[in-house]
């Protein structure tokens, strides 16, 4: 089994572009008499992360794009800003879009980028078993 990769070591997400949430899906059925039946779809809630930069250096942007191209669809370790323990995550979107916001002092582009991640359970590691480096 291949090892779980780590999200690239790039500039820390901007404070105002970082967010965390939690998902716990439910199954809800509405009846004709306006009553509702609801129950959890899964026993465990999962964390979500919005990671963003308003001025990401070009070299870091290229690292994130390359990582996304190789690992989208697979689990990887992501360490949230200010934390020391990594969380097993996956990308939630099928694409990432950066917007150039201007040049750095050397004339290289700086990028605005937001990516969305979701925590995955340990069973998602099995998905990575087919990924060989």
N, C-alpha and C positions, 0 to 999 in steps of 0.2 A: 504494500500500500504506500502510495506516495505521501510525503509529509504535507502538512497544511501550510500554505504560504502566509506571509504577513503582509498586510497592507503596506505600500511603500512609505519610507521615512521621508515625508515631505513637510513643508511649512505647516504649522498647526492651523487648523481651521479658525477663521475669524470668529470672535465671540458672538457677534450679532448674526452670523450665518450658520451657527451650530444649534441643533435642537435634538431633543430626545423625546420619544413617545413610547406608548405601550399599546399592543393589540391583543385583544382576547376575543376571538370570533365567536358568534352565537348563531344558533339556528332559531329563527322566529317564524311562527305561523299565525296569521290573522284569520279569525273565524267571522262568519256572517253577522253574528250578534255583537261585534266589536270587541270580543275578548281576544287576548293574545296568549299564545303559549311560547315560551322561550327556554332554551337550554344552551349551555356551552357546547361549541363544536369540538373544542380541545380543552384538555385539562390545564394546560400551561399557557400563561401569557408570555408574549415575546416583546422584546424591546426593539424600537426603531431608532435610527440615527439619520439626521440631515447634516451633512458635512459640507461646508462651503467656504469659498475664498473670494474676496473682492479684488484681490491683486496677487494672483498666484504666479510665481516666477515661471518662465517658459520651460526650464529644465524640469521643474516639478510637475508641470502640466503634462509634459511628455511621459514622465514616469507613471502618472495616474492613467493616462490613455493606454499605455502599453500594458499596464497591470489589468485594466478593464478588458482589453482585447484578449488577453490570455486567460483570465480567471472568471469572467462573467459566466454565471451558471454553476460555479463551484463555490465551496465554502472556503473562507480565509479568516485569519485572525485580524481583528481591528481593535486597537486600543483607544478608547474614547479620550479626548483631551482632558488632562488633569487626573486621569486614572492610571493605575499601574497594571491592572489585570486585563488581558485581552478578552474580547468577546468573539465567539465564532459567528461570522456574518456572511451574508450574500448581498450582491447588488439587487435592488428591487426593480430597476429599470433596464430596458434592453439597449439603451443608448445613453451617452453623456454628451452634453453640448457645452462647450466653452465659448465665451465671448471675449474678444480682445478688448482691453480697456486702455491700452496705451503702452508705450515703450518704457523699458527700464533705462538707466543711464547709459547702457551699452547698446541701446537700440533694439534689444530683443523684446518680444511681446510679453505683456503681463495679462493674465487671464482671470475672468470671473467664471467660477465653476461651482455648481452645487450638485452633489451626488446623494442618493438615498440608499441606505443600507437597512437590512433587517436581521435581527438575530435569528440563528437557526439552531435547531436542536442537535444534539450530538449525533443523531442518526444521519444527518446531512453529510457527515464525514464520509459515509459510504459512497456518496456521489463522486467524491474525489478519487476513489479507488481506481477508476478507469483512466484517470489523468496521469500519464507518465511523462516525466521530464527527460 
